[in-house]
């Protein structure tokens, strides 16, 4: 169907393991992506504190990181089943714990992170919106590494295409036709571009101190818009909702939440506890 010889396109071979011990056990690129995302976030938190941009000291940020890890894993895992495969969770509830089989949803991860931040802010008496700004300003790093891992794994591939950079994902279920490497589009936009924008906003403006929650709102709207754009190139991995891919449909709620944070009138400008 391409009109071009298949040899003109790169045939992708998935490599889920960096180091493999058994069929299901080893150091996976996907797990490494999460680790790198949290490492970058921790490094940024430390820089924010040293620059006097947050009262979140290194010891406290380490405790926050534990809460965030739990929020991402539990939220992402539950989100995958409830938002994409609800019938699977009810039929086989133990599948939730089979993390080696894959299955995480970014929208579910965001909800889990929000709950983790709220819980931590309540226990430690921190400004909730300030913590949202701090955490979400670093979140695109994890998205960047995660999407790169998706590409390495050969999963979540794009729609059939004849663009010169199209990739054949035959070894991971994508068939013999070349497809958009939509994982790389998402890595560039959801990850690198959004990270650069939010870091510029955090360091080059006073919006974080003047309007707590604004950066978090900009992340939510920015992520939703680039996700909806990338969905145009990505093969839907579940049934449509109202004619929209699930990634696009769920992103609409993120835009609403983000606009609420952007347009709200701050009661105070304190970023401290």
N, C-alpha and C positions, 0 to 999 in steps of 0.2 A: 504493500500500500504506500510505501514511502516514495517510490520512484528513484530511490538511491540504493546502492548496494549496502547491505547490512554491515559490511566491514568498515564502512565510513563512520560508524558509530561505535562508541566504546561499550563493550559488554562488561557490566559490573559483576564482580564476584564478591559476595558479602563476607565480611570478616568480623563477626561479633566479638571475638575474644582477642585481647592483647596477649594474654597468656592463658592457655587452656590446660586444665588438669584432668578433667573427665568430660563426658559428653555435655553435662549441664553445669559444671563447676569450673570457675576460672575468673580471671580479671577481665570483665567485659568493658568494651568501650562506652557503653551506655552508663554503667556505674561510674566509670572514670570521668565521664562528662559531668555527672552530678557532683562528684568530688571536686573537680576543677572549678565548677560554678560556685560552690561554697567557699573554696579557698580564695577566689577573687573577691567575693563578697566580704569575707573576713578582712582581707587586705584593705579594701576600700573603707570599711568601718574604722579600721585603725587610723587610716589617713584622715578621715573626717574628724576623729577625736583629736588627733595631734594638731589639726588646723583650727580647733576650737569651734567646729561647725556642729558638734553634737556632744551632749553629756554622757553618751554611751561609751564608757571606758572599756579597755580590752577584756577585762574579766567579765563584765556584764554582757558584752557583745558575744563572748563565747557561750554564755548561758542562752542568749537569744538564738544563737546559731543552732543549738540543740532543739529548741522549740520549732525553728524553721525547718529543720531536717524532718522532724516528725510531721509537720504540717504539709510539706511537699509530698512526702511519701504516702501518707494516709490519704490526703486530699487527691493527689494525682491518681492513686490506685482506685479509690472509690469513684472518682470522676470518670475514669475509663469505663467502669462497669455501668454506672448509673446513667451516664450521658451517651454512651455508645453501644453497650451490650448489656442492658438491664436483665434480659432473660437469662443470660449466662450466669449472673451472680445468684439468681434465685434457684436455678437448676443445680448449680455446682458452687455453693458458697465457699468451699475450700479453695477454689480457684483464685480467690483474692490473695492468698498467701503464696501462690506459685509465681513469685516475682521473676524467676528465671525464664518464664514463658513470655515475658514482656507485657506491656499494656499500662501506659500512663497517659493521662489527659491533662494538657496544660491548664485548661479552664478549671478543672477540679483542683489542680495544684494551687492556683491562685486563691481559690476559696479556702483551702487548707492553710495557706500562708496568712490570709486575712484573719482567720480564727486564731492562729498561733500568735500573731501580733497583738490581737485584742486581749488574749489571755495573759501574755507577757506584760503588756502595758498595765493591765489591772493589778497584777501581782506586784510589780515593781514600781507602780505609780509614775509611769512615764506618759508623756503626751502621745496618745495613740496615732494621731495624724503625722506627727514628726517621725515616729518609728516607721509608718507607712512610706514616707518620703525616703528615709534612709535605706530601707530594704528594697523598695521597688526601683530606686535609682541604680541598684546593683543587679537586679534580677535579669536584665538582658544578657549578662555574661553566661548565666546558666542556660538560657535559651539558645545562645550561640553554640555552646558546646553540645547541647542536647540535639540540635538539628544536624550538626556534623556527625554525631553518632548515628542518627537516623540514616544518614546517607551511607556511612560505612556499613551499617547493618543491611542496607538495601531495602528499607521499609518506608512506608508512607511516600511512595514515588508519585510522580506527576502524571498528567494526562498524555496521551499519545501525541507526538509532535515530530516535526522534521527539521527543527532548528539545528544548526551545525553542532551544538553542544549537547544534543539529546543523548540519553543513556539507555541502554537495554538492560532491564532488570529481570532477565529470564530466570536467573538462578534463585530469585527470591519471590517468584510468583507474578512478576510483571509482564510475562509473555515475551514474545519475540519482537514486538514492535518497540521502536525507540520512544522514550518518554522524556518529558521535562524533568530535570533533576530538582524538583520543587523543594527538596530538603535544603539545598544550597541557597535557593532564593530566600527561604525562611531564615536560614542562618545569617544571611547578609542583612536582611531587613528587620526581622524580629530581634536579632542579636546585635550585630555590629552597629548598624545605623541607629537603632534605638538607644544602645548603650552610649554611643558618642553624643547623641542629642541630650540625653538626661544628665550626663556628666558635664556637658557644657552648661546646661541650665543650673546645675547644682553649684558649680565653681564660679561661673562668670556672672551670675545674677544673685540678688538677695531674696529670691522668691521662697526659698526654703525657710527662712526666718520670718519673712513678711507675711506669708500665707501658707502655713502648714497644711499639707494635703494637696497642694497644687501640683507638685511633682508627681505624686501618686496618681492624681487624676490624669495628668498628661501621659503617664505610662499606660494607663488603662485605655485611653482613647487612641494613643499611638499604636499600641499593640493590636487593638481591635482592627484598626484601619489597614495596617500592613498584613495582618492575618487574613482579612477579607480579600485583599488584593492577591495574596499568594494562593488563596483557595481557588482562584480562577485557573490556576495551572496545576492544581493538585487533584489527583483522583480521589473522589469521595470514598471514605473507608467505612461508611455506614449509610443507611437510608436517608433520604432528604427530608427536611422539615419545611413545609410550606414552599417547596421548590428550592430551598436553600440547603447548602451543605451544612452539616452540624457545626463545623468550625465557624462558618459565617453566622449562623443563627445564634449561637451562644455569644458571639462577639458583640451582637447588638446590645446585650445587657451590660457588657463592659463599657460600651460607649455611654450609656445612660448613667452608670455609676461614676464614670470618669467626669462627665459633664457636671454632675452634682458637686463633686469635689472642686472642680475648676471654678464654678460659678458661685460657690458658697461665700458668704461674707465672714471672714475670720473674726472670732470674738476677742482673740488676743494674738500677739505675734511671738509669744515665748516658745522657744524650742526646748526648754529645759523641763525637768520633772514637774 
